[in-house]
Amino acid sequence: MFPPTVSAAALAPDCGAATLTIDVGAVVENWRRLKKLGSGADCGAVVKADAYGLGAAVVAPALAAAGCRTFFVAVADEALALRPLLPADVRLYVLGGLMGALADDGAAQAYVDADIRPVLNHLGDIDRWAALAARLGRPSPAAAHIDTGMNRLGLGADELAALAAQPQRLAGVDVGLWISHLARSEEAAEPMNPAQLARFRAALAVLPRAPASLANSSGVFLGRDYHFDLLRPGAALYGINPTPGAANPMRAAVRLDARVLQVRDVDSPASVGYGAAHRIDAPTRIATIAAGYADGYFRSAGGRGIVHFNGVAAPVVGRVSMDLITVDVGGLPPGAVRPGDWAQIVGPDNPVDAAAAQAQTIGYEMLTALGRRYRRAYAPLEKASLEDGNGQ
Ligand SMILES: *Cc1c(COP(=O)(O)O)cnc(C)c1O
């Protein structure tokens, strides 16, 4: 289910192409910071998509050890893989609900057997879960999602009205949490935020009492009205800035360095890479680096991305290949970049949000696309050192 957690040290030391360093301590520190901001609310953790690419099998147990008691994944298979790695008193919710298994008690029974909880998203989910509880003769724990404007998952206004009018439909459903999800929480002044808050409050007022959760990462920064009983951050745990446009209040949790394979002097006129997409108009040097779109280095970063050599920026030129990028290092002194050196692709010089923007995407997509063939080192970032010392 999860990619193998390869310790960089366990592999042949000198022939690694790229190293992804993941700072689990920074993730835990970010969780603590968010919890502290939460006006007394508890703080859960969203670890879907393999903890946004960082490795749920490592991240989730570390957060559980730090005191996190509520986790969210997207799909049932993620929960089934993660459940054995988490303490028994931890609640593990599946945001996708019952995965459409409406005609079949067997699928619902699988949740009970594995001690995972669905987030019930529509009346069909609720009826299926209630039917299972009736058959088992005991309450079945779940969360339920109220749509307040995303129009993606959750009970719509008509379903909410039906449920409020027929609360017996929840008989046997042990609702441990009502959730809703904000569409524009990273835009603090956006009127859609208070509008969703008001709809959530109105829904809670007509539903049976249970703890409530509204705030994703950016929602935590909208203030105490948004905190309710449980915060539900994902991105901010992993170092993505939850307050775009302002300084990032989170600690970076990921660093990516890739090896320089070759450096060549290129005369002009010439071109670089597939499609001859980059024209060389004046003599320069091109460094070829061992990461490409097969590693999650997006093609859209061709001609836009930036890598750093000991703090000095160099532009990615030409198209991104499957396994390689080409970088113009003509701005660095001759000999400053040599085969075997490391290029910092994501790190202190180029934070994940900046690297994502260069690829015309967001940090969320960048992290969840991180490749499977990087050597993964779970280590504190301040102490991360690559074998030739170029890793600062
Ligand atoms: C992904 C997700 C979150 C986490 O959002 P972030 O912006 O990453 O903090 C919270 N709630 C739901 C329903 C989600 O789908």
The ligand as a Tripos MOL2 file, in Angstrom:
@<TRIPOS>MOLECULE
LIG
   15    15     1     0     0
SMALL
NO_CHARGES

@<TRIPOS>ATOM
      1 C1         -8.0620   17.2040    2.6650 C.3       1 LIG1
      2 C2         -9.0850   17.6110    3.6570 C.ar      1 LIG1
      3 C3         -8.7170   18.3090    4.8220 C.ar      1 LIG1
      4 C4         -7.3330   18.8530    5.0360 C.3       1 LIG1
      5 O1         -7.2060   20.0580    4.3080 O.3       1 LIG1
      6 P1         -5.8730   20.9100    4.3400 P.3       1 LIG1
      7 O2         -6.1820   22.1040    3.5090 O.co2     1 LIG1
      8 O3         -4.8150   20.0580    3.7140 O.co2     1 LIG1
      9 O4         -5.5610   21.2290    5.7470 O.co2     1 LIG1
     10 C5         -9.6900   18.5280    5.7780 C.ar      1 LIG1
     11 N1        -10.9700   18.1160    5.5840 N.ar      1 LIG1
     12 C6        -11.3570   17.4890    4.4600 C.ar      1 LIG1
     13 C7        -12.7770   17.0880    4.3040 C.3       1 LIG1
     14 C8        -10.4360   17.2340    3.4520 C.ar      1 LIG1
     15 O5        -10.8330   16.6260    2.3230 O.3       1 LIG1
@<TRIPOS>BOND
     1     1     2 1
     2     2     3 ar
     3     2    14 ar
     4     3     4 1
     5     3    10 ar
     6     4     5 1
     7     5     6 1
     8     6     7 2
     9     6     8 1
    10     6     9 1
    11    10    11 ar
    12    11    12 ar
    13    12    13 1
    14    12    14 ar
    15    14    15 1
@<TRIPOS>SUBSTRUCTURE
     1 LIG1         1 GROUP 0 **** ****
